Amino acid sequence: MDMLEKFKIKPLTKEQLITSIDRLTRFKDTETKYLRVFKELISNNLITPKLKKIDLDNLDYTELAELASIIINTSLKELGIELSNNYIINQKLYDYENSVFSLSENTNKLLKNKINYHAFITLISEEAPINLKWLKSLQDVLHPTYDLLYPVKTVLLCEGITEETLLPEFAKLCKYNFNEHGIYIISAGGKNQVVKYFYKFSQNLKLPIFVLLDNDAKDNFEEIKPRLRPIDKVHLLKCGEFEDLLPDHLIIKTLNYATKNISIASSDGLETCSSKVEFLEEFFKHRGIHEFKKAEFAQLVKQNISSEDDISDEIKEIILELKSLVNNSQTNKKGTGAPF
């Protein structure tokens, strides 16, 4: 490649390196994340030759991977980190991405990069995101993956933040750790968004998808049905929304915790209300505390979960269904590999 004969690079800082590799190893569409990161690196850090956007768009994926690798590796050297010829991590990342997504030959060119991950992992601290901790564990032939979430083995699609916050906590009390079993939760932000996510994932995701929908999402369930694969599962709540599955005593315990400096919370109307969200909205409104927000309340509930008695029967049912889906999934196939 002629442009590689003479080039000048603006090295990345340690923080920029960590951010770039973090973005490359998140659970995102492979082609999208690699193209975005590689093009940004080349646009911002390749001084000579200076490539315009149209030049980047016209580059072959192999050339993009080569340039991005040179920029990252040069930056590592500038930080005084010794490079190696060990590309075991690259191979494992290649295998992993191909085990998760159905990738094109072009996308695999991006994965066949020469980023010196073996050198980079020396920058990963104990406070790093879990995907980077997992990356660091890949340097070992027999690396532990427990409690790291990665490698992702199942995607859990839900409507809101309450499910995302509380399901892992309830599961722990049922002696089932989502991180240990690679269950990646996506809070879509509404039932229509759940459908959009499912449509996108079902096209190229090799992993099973567990979809959790509120009871009012029956029409959305019908939209999903035609694209359901044998490895997928949908759970439509028997009534209401996820907050309605929370036991009354857990809600009262949480409200007492939230209002402990004011007064003991009254449970009047909780048992007979048709919607626990509406009850909570009225409760916070009349107490003059602040506006009821699902995300904040879910965090309060999380702090007050203490035993299996705090888990309703349907939540236990959801966890059992998810556990069964994970156990029955055929996602442990090894990638075909590529030369590094």
C-alpha positions in Angstrom: 0.0 0.0 0.0 1.7 3.2 -1.2 0.3 5.5 1.4 2.0 3.5 4.1 5.5 4.2 2.8 5.5 7.7 4.2 3.1 8.7 6.9 3.1 10.8 10.1 0.9 9.9 13.1 -0.4 11.9 16.0 -0.1 9.3 18.8 -3.2 8.6 20.9 -3.0 9.2 24.6 -3.4 6.4 27.1 -7.0 7.5 27.7 -7.8 7.6 24.0 -6.3 4.2 23.5 -8.4 2.7 26.3 -11.6 4.5 24.9 -10.9 3.1 21.3 -10.4 -0.5 22.4 -13.3 -0.2 24.8 -15.6 0.8 21.9 -14.2 -2.1 19.7 -15.0 -4.7 22.3 -18.5 -3.7 23.3 -21.5 -5.7 22.4 -22.4 -3.9 19.2 -22.8 -4.7 15.5 -19.3 -5.7 14.4 -19.0 -3.9 11.1 -20.6 -0.6 12.5 -18.3 -0.3 15.5 -15.1 -1.3 13.7 -15.7 1.1 10.8 -16.6 4.0 13.1 -13.6 3.5 15.4 -11.1 2.9 12.6 -12.3 5.8 10.5 -12.2 8.2 13.4 -8.6 7.0 14.3 -7.4 7.6 10.7 -9.3 10.9 10.4 -8.0 12.3 13.7 -4.6 10.8 14.0 -3.1 10.2 10.6 -1.5 13.5 9.8 0.3 12.5 6.6 -1.1 11.5 4.2 -4.3 13.3 5.2 -7.3 11.4 4.0 -10.7 13.0 3.4 -14.0 11.3 4.3 -14.5 10.2 0.7 -11.0 8.7 0.7 -11.8 6.7 3.8 -15.1 5.5 2.3 -13.3 4.3 -0.7 -10.6 2.4 1.2 -10.7 -1.4 1.2 -11.5 -2.8 4.7 -8.1 -4.5 4.8 -6.4 -1.1 4.3 -8.6 0.5 7.0 -7.6 -2.3 9.4 -3.9 -1.9 8.5 -3.9 1.9 9.0 -5.8 1.7 12.3 -3.5 -1.0 13.6 -0.4 1.1 12.8 -1.9 4.2 14.6 -2.7 2.1 17.7 0.6 0.3 17.8 2.6 3.4 17.2 0.7 5.1 20.1 1.5 2.1 22.3 5.2 2.4 21.4 5.1 6.1 22.2 3.9 5.2 25.7 7.0 3.0 26.1 5.1 -0.2 25.8 6.9 -3.0 24.1 5.1 -4.6 21.2 5.0 -8.4 20.7 4.3 -10.9 17.9 1.6 -12.5 20.0 -1.8 -12.4 18.2 -3.7 -14.9 20.3 -6.1 -12.3 21.5 -6.8 -11.1 17.9 -7.6 -14.7 17.0 -10.0 -15.1 20.0 -11.7 -11.8 19.2 -12.2 -13.0 15.6 -13.6 -16.3 16.8 -15.9 -14.6 19.3 -17.4 -12.0 16.9 -18.0 -14.8 14.3 -19.7 -16.9 17.0 -22.1 -14.0 17.9 -22.9 -12.6 14.5 -23.2 -13.8 10.9 -20.4 -11.7 9.4 -19.5 -10.9 5.8 -16.1 -11.5 4.2 -15.6 -7.8 4.2 -16.3 -7.4 7.9 -13.9 -10.2 8.7 -11.2 -8.1 7.0 -11.7 -5.6 9.8 -11.3 -8.3 12.4 -8.0 -9.5 10.8 -6.2 -6.5 12.1 -2.8 -6.4 13.7 -3.7 -4.4 16.7 -1.2 -5.4 19.4 -3.7 -6.3 22.1 -1.0 -8.3 23.9 0.7 -5.0 24.5 -2.4 -3.0 25.1 -3.7 -5.1 28.0 -1.0 -3.7 30.2 -3.1 -0.5 30.3 -6.2 -2.2 31.6 -6.9 -1.4 35.3 -9.1 -3.1 37.9 -11.6 -0.2 37.4 -11.9 -0.9 33.7 -15.3 -1.8 32.1 -16.1 -5.5 32.2 -15.5 -5.9 28.4 -11.9 -4.8 28.8 -11.4 -7.1 31.8 -12.6 -9.9 29.6 -10.2 -8.8 26.9 -7.4 -9.0 29.4 -8.4 -12.5 30.4 -8.1 -13.7 26.7 -4.3 -13.7 27.0 -4.5 -17.0 28.9 -5.0 -20.3 27.2 -7.5 -21.2 30.0 -9.0 -17.9 30.9 -11.8 -17.5 33.5 -15.0 -15.9 32.2 -17.1 -16.1 35.3 -18.9 -13.0 36.4 -17.6 -11.0 33.4 -20.7 -11.0 31.3 -18.5 -11.6 28.2 -18.6 -13.7 26.2 -22.2 -12.8 25.6 -24.3 -15.9 25.1 -27.9 -14.6 25.3 -29.6 -11.3 24.7 -32.5 -10.2 26.9 -34.6 -7.6 25.3 -36.9 -5.7 27.7 -39.0 -2.5 27.5 -37.6 -0.5 30.4 -35.0 0.3 33.0 -36.9 -1.4 35.8 -36.4 -4.8 34.3 -32.8 -4.1 33.4 -32.0 -3.0 37.0 -34.0 -5.6 39.0 -34.0 -8.9 37.0 -30.3 -9.6 37.6 -30.8 -8.9 41.3 -33.8 -11.2 41.6 -31.9 -13.9 39.6 -28.9 -13.7 42.1 -31.3 -14.6 44.9 -32.4 -17.6 42.8 -28.7 -18.5 42.6 -28.4 -17.6 38.9 -25.8 -15.0 37.9 -26.5 -13.2 34.6 -22.9 -12.2 34.2 -21.6 -15.7 34.7 -24.0 -17.0 32.0 -23.3 -14.2 29.6 -26.8 -12.7 29.6 -26.7 -9.2 28.0 -29.7 -7.0 28.9 -30.9 -4.3 26.5 -33.5 -1.9 27.8 -35.1 -0.8 24.5 -37.1 2.1 25.8 -40.6 1.0 24.9 -42.5 -1.9 23.3 -42.1 -0.5 19.7 -38.3 -0.2 20.2 -38.2 -3.8 21.4 -39.7 -4.9 18.0 -37.1 -2.8 16.1 -34.2 -4.3 18.1 -35.6 -7.8 17.6 -35.9 -7.3 13.8 -32.4 -6.0 13.6 -30.8 -8.8 15.8 -32.8 -11.6 14.3 -31.2 -10.9 10.9 -27.6 -11.6 11.8 -27.4 -12.6 15.5 -26.5 -16.2 16.2 -27.4 -16.0 19.8 -30.8 -16.7 21.3 -33.0 -13.7 22.2 -35.3 -13.6 25.2 -38.0 -10.9 24.7 -39.9 -9.6 27.8 -43.0 -7.6 27.0 -45.6 -5.8 29.2 -49.2 -7.2 28.9 -50.3 -4.3 26.7 -47.8 -5.3 24.0 -49.9 -8.1 22.5 -49.8 -6.4 19.0 -46.1 -6.1 19.3 -45.8 -9.8 20.1 -47.7 -10.5 16.9 -45.2 -8.4 15.0 -42.3 -10.4 16.4 -43.9 -13.9 15.9 -43.2 -14.2 12.2 -39.4 -13.6 12.8 -39.0 -15.8 15.9 -36.4 -18.4 15.5 -36.4 -21.8 17.2 -33.7 -20.5 19.6 -35.8 -17.4 20.7 -38.4 -17.0 23.5 -41.0 -14.3 24.2 -42.6 -13.8 27.6 -45.7 -11.6 27.7 -46.5 -10.5 31.2 -49.8 -12.0 32.5 -51.0 -8.6 33.5 -49.8 -5.0 33.6 -46.1 -4.0 33.5 -43.0 -5.2 35.3 -43.6 -3.0 38.4 -46.9 -4.8 38.9 -44.9 -8.0 39.5 -43.2 -6.5 42.5 -44.6 -7.9 45.8 -46.6 -5.3 47.8 -44.4 -5.9 50.9 -41.3 -5.1 48.8 -42.8 -1.8 47.6 -43.8 -0.8 51.1 -40.3 -1.7 52.4 -38.9 0.5 49.6 -41.2 3.4 50.2 -40.4 3.3 54.0 -36.7 3.4 53.1 -37.3 6.3 50.7 -39.3 8.3 53.2 -37.6 7.3 56.4 -36.8 10.9 57.3 -40.4 12.0 56.6 -42.9 9.4 57.9 -43.8 5.7 57.5 -45.3 5.0 54.2 -49.0 4.2 54.0 -50.0 1.2 51.9 -53.6 2.3 51.5 -54.8 1.5 48.0 -51.8 -0.6 47.0 -53.5 -4.0 47.2 -56.5 -2.8 45.2 -54.8 -0.6 42.6 -54.9 -1.7 39.0 -51.5 -0.1 38.3 -48.6 0.0 40.8 -47.0 2.7 38.7 -50.1 4.9 39.0 -50.1 4.2 42.8 -46.5 5.2 43.0 -47.0 8.4 40.9 -49.8 9.5 43.3 -47.8 8.5 46.4 -44.8 10.6 45.4 -47.0 13.5 44.2 -49.0 13.8 47.5 -45.9 13.3 49.7 -44.3 16.3 47.9 -41.0 14.4 47.7 -40.2 14.6 44.0 -41.6 13.3 40.8 -41.8 9.5 40.6 -39.2 8.2 38.2 -38.9 4.5 37.3 -35.1 4.5 37.1 -34.7 6.0 40.6 -37.3 3.8 42.1 -35.8 0.7 40.6 -32.5 1.6 42.3 -34.3 2.0 45.6 -36.0 -1.4 45.2 -32.6 -2.9 44.3 -31.2 -1.7 47.7 -34.2 -3.4 49.5 -34.2 -6.8 48.0 -33.1 -9.2 50.6 -34.6 -12.7 50.2 -36.5 -15.0 47.9 -39.7 -13.8 49.5 -39.2 -10.5 47.7 -39.5 -12.3 44.3 -43.0 -12.9 42.9 -44.0 -16.1 41.2 -44.0 -14.7 37.7 -40.6 -13.2 38.2 -39.3 -16.6 39.2 -41.1 -18.0 36.2 -39.3 -15.5 33.9 -35.9 -16.4 35.4 -36.6 -20.1 35.0 -37.6 -19.6 31.3 -34.5 -17.6 30.7 -32.3 -20.1 32.4 -33.8 -22.9 30.3 -33.2 -20.9 27.1 -29.6 -20.4 28.0 -29.1 -24.0 28.9 -30.7 -25.2 25.6 -28.9 -22.8 23.3 -26.3 -24.0 20.9 -23.9 -21.1 21.2 -20.7 -22.8 22.3 -19.5 -23.6 18.8 -15.9 -22.5 18.1 -15.1 -20.1 15.3 -13.4 -21.3 12.2 -10.4 -19.1 12.9 -8.3 -16.9 10.6 -4.5 -16.6 10.1 -2.7 -14.0 12.3 
